[in-house]
Amino acid sequence: MPTLPGKLPSALREVAMTLLKAVIALGVFGAIIFGWGYGKAREQQAFTNSLPLPNEVRQDQCAVWFVGSSTMARWTSLQQDMMPWTTHNRAIGGATLSELTTRFLNERNPQPPRAIVFYAGENDLAFGVSVGATAAAFADFMAYKRKRLGTTPVFFVSVKPSPTRWALADKQAAFDAIVQEMAAHDSDLTYVDVRDRFLVNDRPGPFYEVDGLHLNDAGYAIFSTALHRALAADLPAPLVRRCQRESTHS
């Protein structure tokens, strides 16, 4: 037990000792609570990492997975915007590339969709991960995708230049350039460049929610236009026509 100066009056010394004991007790209690909270957080994270991607479903012949972070997860008009494709929003708010890969590996005998639309990496860079490590994490996802889903094509959407993260624009562009180079050599990867469409006078335009990070309807319109063109251009023409006919007749 800590000691107090011997020259304090006895009454004051008793009060001071009581206060000191209370501070020590609060410190011990705080440590216990913090340790319990930290343990619960780790337990919750371990449980989350044991799950597959959200919305695990059987696929039809026009199925497209939309995998990524909150930019994809918050796309509430996805099915309407991306008709005639059957969309499955399998994104996770706040996700990093490694989390998406872990959740993907938890899939139980996944049936390959016709394509995967992928948006991630923005959070990794914002959390301080280097450009090289972020690119390596995406390469890991692609490697595991090939092991589990073979040649299923992946359409990587370039990082949007968010106002809140404008200071990271150079790192985002460097990461995009690496992925674009990967796509030039990998037949199962298509790079969908949307960056310049979000800029007005070389600054982020009015395509974001008030938080300066997530997209508004105009922002998602840019996504859907670019993705419709990419899917129609790179997926087999008979498949595109068949899905268009089925959507018309449904």
ABEGO torsion letter per residue (X at the ends): XBBBBAABBAAAAAAAAAAAAAAAAAAAAAAAAAAAAAAAAAAAAAAAAABBBBGBBBBBAABBBBBEBAAAAABAAAAAAAOABBBBBABBBGBBAAAAAAAAAABBGBBBBABBBBBBGAAAAAAGBBAAAAAAAAAAAAAAAAAAAEABBBBBBBBBBBAAAAAAAAAAAAAAAAAAAAAAABAABBBBBAAAAABBGGBBBBABBAAGABBBAAAAAAAAAAAAAAAAAABBAAAAAAAAAAAAAX
